[in-house]
Amino acid sequence: MDANETPAVLPAGTRAQEQRKLMVGRAAMVIVSGFAVAAFTIYAIVMLYAITIAN
């Protein structure tokens, strides 16, 4: 059975696991994008600070 193939009849537990997997994936995406935004913001602030000091 392929990884892409989904069985016609899902056991009761599998759907809950799939939902949980989706939730975890979404949470990970949100956290990662949050970190990216935070890192970019800090970088921008540091650059502005450095420019002000340079002048």
C-alpha positions as CSV (number, residue, x, y, z in Angstrom):
1,M,0.0,0.0,0.0
2,D,1.4,3.4,-1.0
3,A,1.7,6.3,1.4
4,N,-0.6,8.3,-0.8
5,E,-3.3,5.6,-0.9
6,T,-6.1,6.0,1.6
7,P,-8.1,3.0,2.5
8,A,-11.8,3.1,1.6
9,V,-12.9,2.4,5.2
10,L,-11.0,4.2,7.9
11,P,-11.0,2.8,11.4
12,A,-12.5,5.1,14.1
13,G,-9.1,6.0,15.6
14,T,-7.4,6.9,12.3
15,R,-9.5,9.9,11.6
16,A,-8.8,11.4,15.0
17,Q,-5.1,10.8,14.4
18,E,-5.3,12.5,11.0
19,Q,-7.0,15.5,12.6
20,R,-4.4,15.6,15.3
21,K,-1.6,15.4,12.7
22,L,-3.2,18.3,10.8
23,M,-3.5,20.4,13.9
24,V,0.1,19.7,14.9
25,G,1.3,20.6,11.4
26,R,-0.7,23.8,11.4
27,A,0.6,24.7,14.9
28,A,4.2,24.0,13.7
29,M,3.6,26.3,10.6
30,V,2.3,29.1,12.8
31,I,5.2,28.8,15.3
32,V,7.8,28.7,12.5
33,S,6.3,31.7,10.7
34,G,6.1,33.5,14.0
35,F,9.8,32.9,14.6
36,A,10.6,34.1,11.1
37,V,8.7,37.3,11.7
38,A,10.3,37.8,15.1
39,A,13.8,37.2,13.6
40,F,13.2,39.6,10.7
41,T,11.9,42.3,13.1
42,I,14.9,41.9,15.4
43,Y,17.2,42.1,12.4
44,A,15.5,45.2,11.1
45,I,15.8,46.9,14.5
46,V,19.4,46.0,14.9
47,M,20.2,47.3,11.4
48,L,18.4,50.6,12.1
49,Y,20.3,50.8,15.4
50,A,23.6,50.2,13.7
51,I,22.8,52.8,11.0
52,T,21.9,55.4,13.6
53,I,25.2,54.7,15.5
54,A,27.2,54.9,12.3
55,N,25.9,58.4,11.6
